[in-house]
């Protein structure tokens, strides 16, 4: 299968997607949800682009490299926002986002 050579990136994307979904859900339960609005928005953006890139890699899309460059930007933005918050879920999400951004940059 064509995607086997990208298995590590696919795994990293999936871990980032899961971290973002967990952060998104946990942020919605925080006392001051308004303060978490940008974090919530970027969690969604990041999870969606990671899922889309993951799918593009499994079907050997000719656009995967371009999508990886965009994914890296979104992951960095999400990581930077999450890093601003002291919540454990935000810190774990930031770590996953930065790891994913680096992997996407290397692929792109």
Secondary structure, 3 states (H helix, E strand, C coil): CHHHHHHHHHHHHHHHHHHHHHHHHHHHCCCCHHHHHHHHHHHHHHHHHHHHHHHHHHCCCCCHHHHHHHHHHHHHHHHHHHHCCCCHHHHHHHHHHHHHHHHHHHHC
